[in-house]
């Protein structure tokens, strides 16, 4: 294991160079880049088709229609892609352009929400207009793929700097300049890919439980024997929307979570709502998530240098100073302010109050978190505001950041073995699984 960690940075430096070269080719010669891409993709698909057809001779059972169908489809697809690359390119440009328009619309809504809350919004509006403008041009007017080549080429170059800075920081872990470079250069996975990583984690855990139930009895791993100063929780559970996940953070024995906990203020099914900060004990939070909400949690423990720990604590203090206490229905019932018993109320905030004795707060006017917005000022945005002071500050080039982006990045930092992410813990209640 030690040998792998020593050689991995060199391998990742080579990967960074390859990604950088790919980005430069896209920037300088889109036609050549498309020819290389089409040749590689069509060749790969064709090869997969050959492998499926060859597997027909190796299967012992009588059911071979699936392999035959997939094999023939891959052969046809590979040949068609190679012979008609223009059709593939136009279709791809249209899909990417429409995604840009959709993302721009989400960011535009975010800018309008920030304006309503009295927070800074002009920069977000400009980002939205850029996304929408580029998306329209790419989807309906681009014929050469030049705009796509420019955007994706720049993205690959920036992403190669990500890889390079991580590898350099690993090779020169005691060099302050390398560590600062790692902190300030951070490009996340594309949002469409990253969004579904928590669902993938859930499916992987479920498969492990089915195949080898005892494998999850050992839930915690740790790279170093160091004190955990902060833990970031990634939540996920069955279902498309819940499966995309939730993120919160613990400092000491307390967990801080942000979301649309006031169901009375929900708009568009909770897409917009009053933003609510929840503070609760860590042990009660984990127990409630597992026993009541039937989630799985992946916790990443951070061991922080003194200046980073202070920075995160100061940022959390700034956020707390801008909060106003708020009472869920169960707490109001306990105080006699509304009728019934606390247990009579089963909304999310009342459940957290009853099960974890959580404390709730809302935000003052002028704070960007005053209104919760699922695609903007969401749980990940608030956690990123705090965690950014530790050096894990994802550069949100897409304007949207998901729990999956955190899951991907934290997992890579833990696997690297020499970062501030020193523990990875799977919280899973096997006995009470649905």
Secondary structure, DSSP 8 states (H G I E B T S, - for coil): -HHHHHHHHHHHHHHHHHHHHHHHHHHH-HHHHHHHHHHHHHHHHHHHHHHHHHHTTT--SS--HHHHHHHHHHHHHHHHHHH-HHHHHHHHHHHHHHHHHHHHHHHHHHHHHHHHTTS--HHHHHHHHHHHHHHHIIIII-SSSHHHHHHHHHHHHHHHHHHHHHHHHHHTTT-HHHHHHHHH--B---HHHHTTHHHHHHHHHHHHHHH-GGGGG--EEESS-----EEEEEEE-SSHHHHH-EEEEEETTEEEEEE---GGG-BTTTTEEE-EEEEEEHHHHHHHHHHTS--EEEEEEE---HHHHHHHHHHHHHHHHTEEEE--HHHHHHTTSSSS-GGG--SHHHHHHHHH--EEEEE-TT-TTSEEETTSSSHHHHHHHHHGGGT---B-TTS---HHHHHHHHHHHHHHSSSSEEEEEEE--STT--
